[in-house]
Amino acid sequence: MKDRLGRVRDWFVAQTITVEDGAAMAMVRIGVGLSLLVLLVPFVATDAGREIVRFAFCDDDFGGYRGMVGTPVVRMLGGPTESVLQGLFITATVASVFMTVGLFGRLPILVAAIATNVALAQNADVSGGGDALLGNALFLLLLADCTNTLSLDCRLRTGRFVDPTPVAAWPRKLALVQLSIVYTVTGVQKLVSSAWTPFDGFSALYQILQSPQWARSPGLVEGADGWLVVPAAIMSIATIVWEVGFFLVLIKPRWRWVFAVTGVAIHVGILSLMEVGIFSWLSMSLYPTMFPRQCGQVATWLDRRLRPPAPASTPASTPAPVGDPPAAGL
Amino acid sequence: MDPFRPLLRALAPLFEHPRWLRLRALLIALHLVAVVAVACPAPVRSMPASSWKRAAVQEELQGWSQRLATIGVTRSSADIQAWSMEVQTRWLAVRRELVWPFQKYLRAVGAAQGWYMFTGPDREPQRFVLAFTSVDDTGTGDDTVVGVKTGTRREELVFELGYELKHPELVLPDFLDDHRIRRALFQASWSKSESTFNLLCTAFNKRLRTKRTDVDDVVCRLVSRPVEHPARRARARSDTVVRELKMHRDGTTHETRDGVASTAKRPVRKPPAVPKAPSASGAAP
């Protein structure tokens, strides 16, 4: 028994000390940074966005729809007023820009994580899965050496945008596990409703697309005169099978392409038919965690394209990217 | 330019020590256990009694009653509801004891779990409708929303969530399309705190009166209509006004629920401010 536990421990420690090309988490960093900008830029730069900040996050004395005491940090900054909230969102926006271009290492990620968490926690009633995924993504990026490559930091440090120096692989593996948990648990939760099962003819999406809360055009189904019944049932089947089975990407790396392509298709569908904030963008930003080797190859290809041609006598200095072979599990 | 890089470089020998590698592995394992335990499927909070009465839930219970009958098990929907409520209460109590330390840790690092998105369709969604009455000097009453016309006043629709926005100068289209605003309006119909509806009406009342001086009454409604189900497409569906709040110019209000006037005129009082729980302990998207 002791031996077996020891072997499990050694296996797990071995899993956490592997290294790989840092391109996958760098791409996650860029994706999450851009998703954050999709969320934050309207808040600080548009009339409607400022109105949303006032209405949803400020106290009713300052244009909000409800009385709010504010989170401890917001209270410390002066209470749930528009200027405090906008200050937090502007700080997070600037941090997101630095995070996307990869400047100042993990510091902007830390700033964005704190500022968005403090501001969005102001009213949990208007929060959702997107905010939860954002918190998780920023936490995982903080653990990773995600500005080692594909960043301005890298350019300033090495003179190139791509640095093939291996980085720790465990933060990427953790991010992949987190992504699998998000999808699989969401799918399993859906099974409590017969609308996602054959008992009710996989009618879930047909009905959800009529919800004025989430559907972009709730009248679409009513106006379609029934021809959407079969496509919506097929989409419901694809969604539930894909979500419940997503944990397989941890066990069967060869199937990752199938899950990734299906995932992109489903998220494009969600983005065009529903209004769910940045959840879809954030989810897709985590997809590079499924393909560390391929991300390394893309980075190497980019490096060759961006680098000025070397003199004929100089041997190529870029080592091959290090990555988990497909059979290595995570 | 990375402020942490020199620090990490200085600490590199420490990070390569076998004891640190084992400790790090242990911390990663604990994080994984925390994430899996907290994300484990469960309703985030118990369903309030009013939610069990909703058509969608009752239809679901009836469906299970019929399915059980086909395999020879006779259970009424009331039995299944009682059993479900019991299991839910017990499971939540056990779960709370098991996961609270992990939950605290995950909240502290901003990695809250709880993934339930579009778990079940709302079969009778309620649409938030905002309208106002003003003095009708045209005599046409073109924009009358539900045919209400009293004396010389006419009712004008401002918006009907998901369908129409008639006055973009009063409520911006991008504001209304935003998922956070939709979620707030959704809370008005589904929230266990029924005061959300009144809070939203009060906020819109303030907004409309600031932007237009000719507003007489501000009217908020929750209008319910069953969704079209593939198996029951031919069934007639009609709108039902579930709740209506009229806010008069003098600050008094008049509330109607299910067609019955439940509240006479009284001023809307501001409820005490309550600090909110940390965000995103899981919610619909």
HADDOCK unambig.tbl for C-alpha pairs under 7 A between the chains (distance, minus, plus):
assign (segid A and resid 12 and name CA) (segid B and resid 25 and name CA) 6.84 0.50 0.50
assign (segid A and resid 13 and name CA) (segid B and resid 21 and name CA) 6.96 0.50 0.50
assign (segid A and resid 13 and name CA) (segid B and resid 22 and name CA) 6.13 0.50 0.50
assign (segid A and resid 13 and name CA) (segid B and resid 25 and name CA) 5.40 0.50 0.50
assign (segid A and resid 16 and name CA) (segid B and resid 25 and name CA) 6.18 0.50 0.50
assign (segid A and resid 48 and name CA) (segid B and resid 172 and name CA) 6.17 0.50 0.50
assign (segid A and resid 48 and name CA) (segid B and resid 174 and name CA) 5.72 0.50 0.50
assign (segid A and resid 48 and name CA) (segid B and resid 175 and name CA) 4.92 0.50 0.50
assign (segid A and resid 49 and name CA) (segid B and resid 175 and name CA) 6.82 0.50 0.50
assign (segid A and resid 51 and name CA) (segid B and resid 175 and name CA) 6.96 0.50 0.50
assign (segid A and resid 52 and name CA) (segid B and resid 175 and name CA) 6.16 0.50 0.50
assign (segid A and resid 65 and name CA) (segid B and resid 199 and name CA) 5.86 0.50 0.50
assign (segid A and resid 65 and name CA) (segid B and resid 200 and name CA) 5.59 0.50 0.50
assign (segid A and resid 65 and name CA) (segid B and resid 203 and name CA) 5.05 0.50 0.50
assign (segid A and resid 66 and name CA) (segid B and resid 199 and name CA) 6.01 0.50 0.50
assign (segid A and resid 67 and name CA) (segid B and resid 272 and name CA) 6.73 0.50 0.50
assign (segid A and resid 67 and name CA) (segid B and resid 273 and name CA) 4.40 0.50 0.50
assign (segid A and resid 67 and name CA) (segid B and resid 274 and name CA) 6.98 0.50 0.50
assign (segid A and resid 68 and name CA) (segid B and resid 273 and name CA) 4.93 0.50 0.50
assign (segid A and resid 68 and name CA) (segid B and resid 274 and name CA) 5.91 0.50 0.50
assign (segid A and resid 68 and name CA) (segid B and resid 275 and name CA) 6.09 0.50 0.50
assign (segid A and resid 69 and name CA) (segid B and resid 273 and name CA) 5.80 0.50 0.50
assign (segid A and resid 69 and name CA) (segid B and resid 274 and name CA) 6.06 0.50 0.50
assign (segid A and resid 69 and name CA) (segid B and resid 275 and name CA) 5.07 0.50 0.50
assign (segid A and resid 70 and name CA) (segid B and resid 275 and name CA) 5.97 0.50 0.50
assign (segid A and resid 71 and name CA) (segid B and resid 275 and name CA) 6.87 0.50 0.50
assign (segid A and resid 103 and name CA) (segid B and resid 1 and name CA) 6.61 0.50 0.50
assign (segid A and resid 104 and name CA) (segid B and resid 1 and name CA) 4.89 0.50 0.50
assign (segid A and resid 104 and name CA) (segid B and resid 2 and name CA) 4.23 0.50 0.50
assign (segid A and resid 104 and name CA) (segid B and resid 3 and name CA) 6.28 0.50 0.50
assign (segid A and resid 105 and name CA) (segid B and resid 1 and name CA) 6.89 0.50 0.50
assign (segid A and resid 105 and name CA) (segid B and resid 2 and name CA) 4.15 0.50 0.50
assign (segid A and resid 105 and name CA) (segid B and resid 3 and name CA) 6.67 0.50 0.50
assign (segid A and resid 105 and name CA) (segid B and resid 4 and name CA) 6.97 0.50 0.50
assign (segid A and resid 117 and name CA) (segid B and resid 110 and name CA) 6.90 0.50 0.50
assign (segid A and resid 120 and name CA) (segid B and resid 279 and name CA) 6.74 0.50 0.50
assign (segid A and resid 121 and name CA) (segid B and resid 278 and name CA) 5.20 0.50 0.50
assign (segid A and resid 121 and name CA) (segid B and resid 279 and name CA) 4.26 0.50 0.50
assign (segid A and resid 122 and name CA) (segid B and resid 276 and name CA) 6.70 0.50 0.50
assign (segid A and resid 123 and name CA) (segid B and resid 276 and name CA) 6.24 0.50 0.50
assign (segid A and resid 123 and name CA) (segid B and resid 279 and name CA) 6.94 0.50 0.50
assign (segid A and resid 124 and name CA) (segid B and resid 276 and name CA) 6.55 0.50 0.50
assign (segid A and resid 124 and name CA) (segid B and resid 277 and name CA) 6.66 0.50 0.50
assign (segid A and resid 124 and name CA) (segid B and resid 278 and name CA) 6.64 0.50 0.50
assign (segid A and resid 124 and name CA) (segid B and resid 279 and name CA) 4.53 0.50 0.50
assign (segid A and resid 124 and name CA) (segid B and resid 280 and name CA) 6.34 0.50 0.50
assign (segid A and resid 125 and name CA) (segid B and resid 184 and name CA) 6.57 0.50 0.50
assign (segid A and resid 126 and name CA) (segid B and resid 180 and name CA) 4.88 0.50 0.50
assign (segid A and resid 126 and name CA) (segid B and resid 183 and name CA) 5.59 0.50 0.50
assign (segid A and resid 126 and name CA) (segid B and resid 184 and name CA) 5.66 0.50 0.50
assign (segid A and resid 127 and name CA) (segid B and resid 180 and name CA) 6.81 0.50 0.50
assign (segid A and resid 127 and name CA) (segid B and resid 279 and name CA) 6.36 0.50 0.50
assign (segid A and resid 127 and name CA) (segid B and resid 280 and name CA) 5.76 0.50 0.50
assign (segid A and resid 128 and name CA) (segid B and resid 280 and name CA) 5.64 0.50 0.50
assign (segid A and resid 128 and name CA) (segid B and resid 282 and name CA) 6.40 0.50 0.50
assign (segid A and resid 128 and name CA) (segid B and resid 283 and name CA) 4.66 0.50 0.50
assign (segid A and resid 128 and name CA) (segid B and resid 284 and name CA) 5.29 0.50 0.50
assign (segid A and resid 128 and name CA) (segid B and resid 285 and name CA) 4.50 0.50 0.50
assign (segid A and resid 129 and name CA) (segid B and resid 115 and name CA) 6.64 0.50 0.50
assign (segid A and resid 129 and name CA) (segid B and resid 280 and name CA) 6.65 0.50 0.50
assign (segid A and resid 129 and name CA) (segid B and resid 282 and name CA) 5.93 0.50 0.50
assign (segid A and resid 129 and name CA) (segid B and resid 283 and name CA) 5.52 0.50 0.50
assign (segid A and resid 129 and name CA) (segid B and resid 284 and name CA) 5.89 0.50 0.50
assign (segid A and resid 129 and name CA) (segid B and resid 285 and name CA) 4.49 0.50 0.50
assign (segid A and resid 130 and name CA) (segid B and resid 285 and name CA) 6.01 0.50 0.50
assign (segid A and resid 131 and name CA) (segid B and resid 280 and name CA) 6.05 0.50 0.50
assign (segid A and resid 132 and name CA) (segid B and resid 111 and name CA) 6.73 0.50 0.50
assign (segid A and resid 132 and name CA) (segid B and resid 112 and name CA) 5.80 0.50 0.50
assign (segid A and resid 132 and name CA) (segid B and resid 113 and name CA) 6.73 0.50 0.50
assign (segid A and resid 132 and name CA) (segid B and resid 280 and name CA) 4.94 0.50 0.50
assign (segid A and resid 132 and name CA) (segid B and resid 282 and name CA) 6.66 0.50 0.50
assign (segid A and resid 135 and name CA) (segid B and resid 110 and name CA) 5.04 0.50 0.50
assign (segid A and resid 135 and name CA) (segid B and resid 111 and name CA) 5.18 0.50 0.50
assign (segid A and resid 136 and name CA) (segid B and resid 110 and name CA) 6.51 0.50 0.50
assign (segid A and resid 136 and name CA) (segid B and resid 111 and name CA) 4.33 0.50 0.50
assign (segid A and resid 139 and name CA) (segid B and resid 109 and name CA) 6.91 0.50 0.50
assign (segid A and resid 139 and name CA) (segid B and resid 110 and name CA) 6.86 0.50 0.50
assign (segid A and resid 139 and name CA) (segid B and resid 111 and name CA) 6.66 0.50 0.50
assign (segid A and resid 153 and name CA) (segid B and resid 1 and name CA) 5.86 0.50 0.50
assign (segid A and resid 153 and name CA) (segid B and resid 2 and name CA) 6.73 0.50 0.50
assign (segid A and resid 182 and name CA) (segid B and resid 115 and name CA) 6.03 0.50 0.50
assign (segid A and resid 185 and name CA) (segid B and resid 39 and name CA) 6.94 0.50 0.50
assign (segid A and resid 185 and name CA) (segid B and resid 40 and name CA) 6.87 0.50 0.50
assign (segid A and resid 185 and name CA) (segid B and resid 41 and name CA) 6.10 0.50 0.50
assign (segid A and resid 185 and name CA) (segid B and resid 115 and name CA) 6.26 0.50 0.50
assign (segid A and resid 186 and name CA) (segid B and resid 115 and name CA) 5.25 0.50 0.50
assign (segid A and resid 186 and name CA) (segid B and resid 116 and name CA) 5.09 0.50 0.50
assign (segid A and resid 186 and name CA) (segid B and resid 117 and name CA) 6.16 0.50 0.50
assign (segid A and resid 189 and name CA) (segid B and resid 41 and name CA) 5.89 0.50 0.50
assign (segid A and resid 189 and name CA) (segid B and resid 116 and name CA) 6.17 0.50 0.50
assign (segid A and resid 189 and name CA) (segid B and resid 119 and name CA) 6.10 0.50 0.50
assign (segid A and resid 190 and name CA) (segid B and resid 119 and name CA) 4.31 0.50 0.50
assign (segid A and resid 190 and name CA) (segid B and resid 120 and name CA) 6.50 0.50 0.50
assign (segid A and resid 193 and name CA) (segid B and resid 119 and name CA) 6.70 0.50 0.50
assign (segid A and resid 193 and name CA) (segid B and resid 120 and name CA) 5.28 0.50 0.50
assign (segid A and resid 195 and name CA) (segid B and resid 120 and name CA) 6.82 0.50 0.50
assign (segid A and resid 203 and name CA) (segid B and resid 230 and name CA) 6.76 0.50 0.50
assign (segid A and resid 204 and name CA) (segid B and resid 120 and name CA) 6.98 0.50 0.50
assign (segid A and resid 204 and name CA) (segid B and resid 121 and name CA) 5.94 0.50 0.50
assign (segid A and resid 207 and name CA) (segid B and resid 121 and name CA) 5.98 0.50 0.50
assign (segid A and resid 207 and name CA) (segid B and resid 123 and name CA) 6.99 0.50 0.50
assign (segid A and resid 207 and name CA) (segid B and resid 227 and name CA) 6.19 0.50 0.50
assign (segid A and resid 207 and name CA) (segid B and resid 228 and name CA) 6.78 0.50 0.50
assign (segid A and resid 207 and name CA) (segid B and resid 229 and name CA) 6.49 0.50 0.50
assign (segid A and resid 208 and name CA) (segid B and resid 121 and name CA) 5.18 0.50 0.50
assign (segid A and resid 210 and name CA) (segid B and resid 227 and name CA) 6.39 0.50 0.50
assign (segid A and resid 211 and name CA) (segid B and resid 125 and name CA) 6.18 0.50 0.50
assign (segid A and resid 212 and name CA) (segid B and resid 127 and name CA) 6.47 0.50 0.50
assign (segid A and resid 212 and name CA) (segid B and resid 161 and name CA) 6.03 0.50 0.50
assign (segid A and resid 212 and name CA) (segid B and resid 162 and name CA) 4.45 0.50 0.50
assign (segid A and resid 213 and name CA) (segid B and resid 162 and name CA) 6.83 0.50 0.50
assign (segid A and resid 213 and name CA) (segid B and resid 182 and name CA) 5.51 0.50 0.50
assign (segid A and resid 213 and name CA) (segid B and resid 183 and name CA) 6.77 0.50 0.50
assign (segid A and resid 213 and name CA) (segid B and resid 186 and name CA) 6.13 0.50 0.50
assign (segid A and resid 216 and name CA) (segid B and resid 162 and name CA) 6.95 0.50 0.50
assign (segid A and resid 217 and name CA) (segid B and resid 162 and name CA) 6.51 0.50 0.50
assign (segid A and resid 218 and name CA) (segid B and resid 162 and name CA) 6.22 0.50 0.50
assign (segid A and resid 229 and name CA) (segid B and resid 230 and name CA) 6.12 0.50 0.50
assign (segid A and resid 275 and name CA) (segid B and resid 179 and name CA) 5.72 0.50 0.50
assign (segid A and resid 276 and name CA) (segid B and resid 179 and name CA) 5.63 0.50 0.50
assign (segid A and resid 276 and name CA) (segid B and resid 285 and name CA) 5.37 0.50 0.50
assign (segid A and resid 277 and name CA) (segid B and resid 179 and name CA) 5.83 0.50 0.50
